[in-house]
Amino acid sequence: MAEEHVATRAFPLAGAFGGSGLARLVVAADATRLSLRAGETALGALSGALEIDLPRAPLSSAMKDGRYAFWLGPDEWLVINEYGDDLMSRLQGIETPFSAVDVSHRNVAVMVDGPGAAAAINAACPQDLRLASFPVGKVVRTVLGKAEIVLFRKEENTFRVECWRSFAPYVFGLLDQGAKDAVR
């Protein structure tokens, strides 16, 4: 029998810190993430199994007990559990067609918090982040510099920036510079 080898992944932003007095950057703890694709007929069963209502409106999200569901497209969601629970096992036994891929090791999240958080992000992101245009709970797939991100407004002055781990140092660097340049 062949010997089993398991890759050990290095956390790309280990020890990173940054920001300013107006916009603090904190690397979010590891989380479980699912890329979920499903039709209307599977949404009830999936929501029940994941214990969170999958949002059905464009650019919306749902939050419950450290779990988030982000609407990314008409049949696409990013589901995040901050406590690392095994979300895939919750989906066992669902009979209707759906696709779920564990992308926990693909993504990294940076929390941007403070009165200059929107200005820090807007230094490299074209999204209109005024509260009237981008209210609490809104989520979009957009760009930060040249990197694709998923941007979520958790609170008025708190954003979650999800990016692929290979882009994490670049994204963090852009956010850090934007935070240092941020003004109210």
N, C-alpha and C positions, 0 to 999 in steps of 0.2 A: 504494500500500500504506500502511496506517495506521501511524503511529508507535507503537512499543511503549513502555508505561510500566510500571514495576515499583515497587511500594510498598516503602519502606524502613521496617522496623519498629524502633521504639525499644524498648530493653530496659527493662521497667517498674521494675526494681530496680537499675539501674546505679548503682554506688557505694554501695549500701545495706550497712550493717553494723549489727550489734546483738547483744544478748544480755547475759550477765553472766558472772561467774566460774564459775557453776554450769551455765549453759546458753548455749553459743555458737551464733549464727546465721550461716550462710554461704549465700549464694545459689549454687546449683549452676550449673555451666557449661552452656551450650547443649547440648542433646542431641537426637537423633532419637527421635521417639515415633510409635508406631502404635497406633491403636485397631483392634483385631482382633476380628472375629466369625466363628465357624466351628463347624461340627458335628463330631462325633466322627470322621467319615471323613476329614477334612482335617488333623487334628492331627499325624499322623506326618509328612506332607509339609511342613507349616508349620514344625514343630519342626526338621526337617532343614535347611530353607532358611534359617531364622533362626539356626541353630546354638545353640539353647537349647531344652530340653524345656519345652513349655508346661505349666504346672501344671494338674492336673485336680481337685485337692481344693479345696473352698471355703476362702477366706481365705489361700491359700498363694502362694508366689512361687518363682522360680528365678533364680539369679545365675550368670553366667559371663563373665569377662573384660570387665567394664564394661557388660555387657548384663543387663537385668532383664526378667522376664516376670511380671506380676502378674495373678492370677485375680481378676476383678471380678464374674463371674456365670457361670452354667452354660455359656454359649457366648461369653464376652467376656473379653478380655485387654487390658492395656496393656503394650506392649513398648517398652522404653527402651534406647537405645544411647548411652552417655556420650561415645563417640568420634565421633559424628555420621555414622557410615556410612549409606549409602543403603539402608535396610531394604526399601523398596518394590521396588527392582530385584531383590532376592533372591527375591521371590515370583513373578517372571515364570515362566510355564510350568507352574505348579501347576494341574492339571486339575480337581480337586474344588472344589465351590463354597465360597467364603469371601468375606468383605468386609474390606478393609484401607483405613484412611484415615490419611494422614499428618497428625498433630496436633502436629507439632513446634513450630509457632508459637503454638499455643493455650495450652500449659502452661508454667509456671515451677515450679522446685523450690527449696525452702529446706531445707537440712540443719540439723537441730537436734541438737547434740552436747554431752555432758557429763553429770555426775551429776544435774543438775536438768532434763534434757531432757524427761522424762515430765511433770514438774510444770509446765514451761513450756507444753507442749501442752495439758495438762488444764485450764489456766486458761480455755480457751474450747472445749474438746472433751469431750464426754460419754463417750468411749471409756475403758474400764478398761485402763490402760496398765501395771498391775503385770506384772512379768515372767512370773509364772505364768499370767496371763490373756492376755497379749499377747507371746508369745515371739518371739525373733529369727526373722525370715523371714515373720512374719505381715503381711498387708496387708488393709486395709479401705477401702471408700469410706464416708466419714462427713462430719461437718460440723465446722468450726472457726468459732465464732461463727455467722454467717449464710452462710458460704461452703462449698460442697461441696469436699472435698479427697479425695485418695487418700493414705492414711497407711501407711508401710512402716517396719517396724523392721529396720534393716540390721544393727545390732549392739546389744548390751545397752543402751548409752547413746547410740545414734545412730539418728535417725529421718530419713526423707525425706518431706517434705510437698509433694505435687504439687497445684497449683491452677491454675485458668484465669488467664491473664495479666491480665485485667481486674480480678480480685480480688487480685492479688499484693500491692499496697501495703497493702490492708486485712489480709490474712493475715499479712504480715510485721509489721505494727504490733501485731496481737494476740499473735503469738509473741514479739516484742520485749518487750512489757509483761509477758507471762507469764514470760519469762526473768528480767526484773528482779525479779519478785515470787517467783521460785522459791526454795524451801528444800528441803533434803534430805528 
